[in-house]
Amino acid sequence: MYVLKGKSVFGGIAVGKILFYKKPKDKIKLYKVEDKTAELERFNLAKEISFKQLEELYEKALAEVGEANAMIIQVHQMMLEDLDYLESIKNIILTQGVNAEYAVGVTGDNFAQIFSTMDDEYMKERAADVLDISNRIVRVLSKEEDNKIQFMEPVIIAADDLAPSETIQLDKNKVLSFITMEGSTNSHTAILARTMNIPAVIGIGKDLAEEFDGKLALVDGFTGTVYIEPEEAILKEMEIKKQKEEEKKALLQELKGKENVTKDGKKINIYANVGGTLDIGAVLLNDAGGIGLFRSEFLYLEKESFPSEEEQFASYKYVAESMAGKKVIIRTLDIGADKQVGYFNLPREENPALGFRAIRICLTDKEIFKTQLRALYRASAYGNLSIMFPMITSLEEVLEIKEIIKEVKAELKQTGIGFKEDLEIGIMIETPAAVMISDELAQEVDFFSIGTNDLTQYTLAIDRQNPKLDKFYNPHHKAILKMIQIAADNAHKYGKWIGICGELAGDLSLTETFLRMGIDELSVSPALVLGLRNKVRETNLSKSI
């Protein structure tokens, strides 16, 4: 028996034969072309075909993994239209007089190298994306079949790494798990694995050898361990572990329709975080009390140009109506940092996490902001909407936002469009600055929602996407918990409610701590709602710690 260790991407137990997928690495042939213009046209045609292939892949992803995750394919489409990328290919063809395959291959390698040397971990992950796009164009130019992983029976997919397009094309009914040599927990493929509920372990390294192809393996997605030709005792142990997980899931289903109340009678709201309208089904299925975070930026990420007021209105109205009176908190545009949208033409920054992002963009380009606010206020007439604003660092920002809201309301009244006059507005507490002036901020808004992911990275001065800093990144740090307590105390001092919508909201080891702090609402991914409800119902705050 061989025991391999990697990073867990998604929990679960899988047992089956390994199918080792090795990507074809045929060398691209270089040759001179006589007609450079014709070669450029050949490339343009291949680009269009590639774009259509990605459109088909997007539709498949939309049906299987939801709108938010299908965005990955649209990011590929946007990269396929990147002017720097296209100009490089065109320049190589025209100046060197070489074939399009070579020009695409060289450009892909060059851009991947640029991405891989960046400090930002998210940008490093884009190296795999640009290679995936370039390989797709080369396959079209070479008239090769699309790179699909073929298998007839349920298997554990093993690979050096998997591109998002390869992951989406998998028949998930026949994929027991996947394990890879490379990759990070923030890669698009890792995100897809979590969405598809496939146990996955990444970053195993060279210990994951091709010689394991066809061998029986056991994947423990909870601990990031892979057993090759597992011993009988391990198989029995994991079978028991798997049964306990299934029993736990079944018990959680019995909690549907029950209150989120502790044994001593304290109630808390448990809401869900979503990335788009297609996630609403999961919210309702898991019996969330509302939506604590609707990430409106996905409306922008899925478009090739700014979404119109009507497009945004239709989306917000749909969510409000679908939730049938339950609270829906929509966060205004939060792009920048690790979420880039090409048509915004944002400048490249040395440190994007500390740069031009979120509310800073909205307060700089107010027409974009006002378009979104008009759509939101119009949709407020159709349900229980609230609005919250991200990355607040000063009282002046909040006061400026409120002035813009006044202008939007006046415009809507002038045109006779109905909206909810007293629409609840709140802010995200995700910077130390916001915590320290939360007493002043609480007097200007209706609620706080703590974004613990950013609050942790800004407080500890640690890039949360840099795996080298994992051992230093401690979201349970006393400073973080003290900041949450300060914000909670100041919110309640002025009669405002406070929630948490970051990753810590789903950390069951902190649930009792948050309840004792006076947190009023916790918003988590839909799949975590029932587990969190169970934890709340098991808690007794009358007992001393």
Residue, then its C-alpha position, 0 to 999 in steps of 0.5 A: m500500500y502506498v500513502l500519498k498526501g496532498k491538499s483537500v479541495f472537497g471532502g468525501i470518500a471515494v474508492g475505485k480504479i485510477l484512470f491516469y490522464k496524461k495530456p498530449k504534449d506534441k511539439i508544435k512544428l515551426y514552418k515558414v508561410e508564403d502568404k502571411t495575410a492568409e495565415l492570419e485569416r486561418f488564425n482568426l477562423a480558428k479563434e472564432i471556432s474556439f469561441k463557439q466551442l467555449e459557448e457550448l461548454y458554457e451552456k453545459a457548465l450552466a446546466e451542471v455547475g450553475e451560473a457562478n461557476a460557468m463564469i470560468i468559461q466566460v473568463h476564457q472567452m474574455m481572455l480569447e478576446d484580449l487585445d495584448y494576447l491577439e496582438s502578440i499572435k498577429n505580430i509573430i505571424l506577420t513579422q516572422g512569417v511563421n505558421a499560426e500554430y507556432a505563433v499561438g504556442v509561443t504567445g501562450d507560453n510567454f503569457a503563462q510565464i508572465f502570469s506565473t511570475m506574478d506575486d498575486e496568487y490569483m493571477k498565478e492561476r491564470a497561467a493555466d487558463v491562458l495555456d488551456i485557451s492556446n492549446r484549444i486554438v492549436r487543436v482547432l488549427s491542427k484539426e485535432e479532436d477536442n481534448k476530452i477524457q474518455f472512460m466507460e466506468p466510474v473512475i478516479i481521475a488522476a492527472d498532473d493538473l486539470a484545466p477548467s474546460e477539461t473538468i467541466q467536460l467530465d461525466k460527473n456521474k462516472v467520476l468518483s474523485f480526482i487527484t492531481m500532482e499540481g494545482s492550488t485550492n484557489s484554482h478554478t478547477a478546485i472551485l468546480a470540484r467543490t461545486m460538483n461535490i466531487p472528493a478531490v485532492i490536489g498538490i500531491g506532487k511527483d509521488l502521484a506516478e503514472e504507474f498507478d494507472g488501473k490500480l485500486a485507490l481510496v481517496d479521503g477528501f477530508t484529510g487530503t490522503v490517497y491510499i493506493e492498493p489500500e489494505e483491508a483495514i483501511l477500507k473498512e475504516m473508511e467505509i465506516k467514516k463514509q456511512k457516518e457522513e451519509e447518516k449525518k446528511a440524512l439527519l440534517q434533512e430532518l432540520k428543514g422547517k425548524e427554527n434557528v434557536t439555541k437550547d436557551g432560546k436565543k434566535i439567529n438568522i441563517y442566510a445563504n451566500v450566492g453568486g447568481t440567480l441560478d443558485i436560488g434553487a440551492v438556497l430554497l432546497n437547503d431552507a435558508g432564511g434568506i440571502g445574506l450575500f448576493r454577489s452582483e459582480f457576476l452580472y458584470l463578469e458574465k457580460e462583454s460590456f456593461p450590463s444595462e439597467e434593464e438587465q440588472f433590474a430583471s435579475y434583481k427582480y427575479v431574485a426578489e420575487s423568487m425568495a417570496g418575501k424573504k430578505v435578499i441582501i445584494r452587495t453592490l459591484d465588487i470587482g478589482a483585486d482577484k476579480q477583473v473585468g476586461y471592459f472596465n480597463l482597470p490599470r494593472e496594479e502592484n498590489p491589487a488587493l490594496g488597490f482600485r476596487a469595489i466601492r472605490i470604483c463606484l465612487t469614481d465612476k458614478e454613472i456605473f454606480k447609479t445605473q446599478l442603484r436605479a436597478l436595485y431600487r426599482a427591484s425593491a418594489y417586488g420583494n424584501l431587498s436590502i443593499m450593502f456596500p463593500m470595502i468601506t474605510s471612511l464615514e465620508e464614503v458612506l455619506e457620499i453614497k447616501e447623497i448618490i442614493k438621494e439623486v437616484k430616488a429623485e430621478l425615479k420619482q421624476t419618471g414615476i417609477g415605484f420603489k421602496e422608500d425606506l430600503e434597508i442599506g448596510i455596509m460590509i465591515e472588512t477593513p480595520a478602518a471600518v471596525m475602528i470607526s464602526d460607532e460612527l458608521a452605525q449611525e448612518v446605516d441600517f446594518f453591518s455584515i462582516g466580510t471575515n476573509d478580507l478583514t483577516q488578510y488586512t488585519l494580519a497583513i497576509d495575502r490569503q491566496n498565497p499558499k506559502l503563508d498558510k501557516f501564518y494565516n489564522p482567521h481565529h486570531k484574537a485580533i480578528l475576534k476582538m474586531i468582530q466584537i467591537a463592530a457587534d457592540n457598536a452596531h447594537k449600541y445604535g440599535k442596528w443588526i450585524g451579520i457575518c457573511g465571510e468564511l468564518a460564518g460557516d466555521l462551527s467551532l466559532t458558532e457559539t463564540f459568535l452567538r455570545m458576541g451577539i451576532d444576529e445573522l450568519s450567511v454561508s454557502p447553501a450546503l452549510v445551512l442545515g449543518l449550521r442550524n444543527k450547531v445552533r440548536e445544540t448550543n446552550l448559552s446559559k452554560s458558562i464557558 
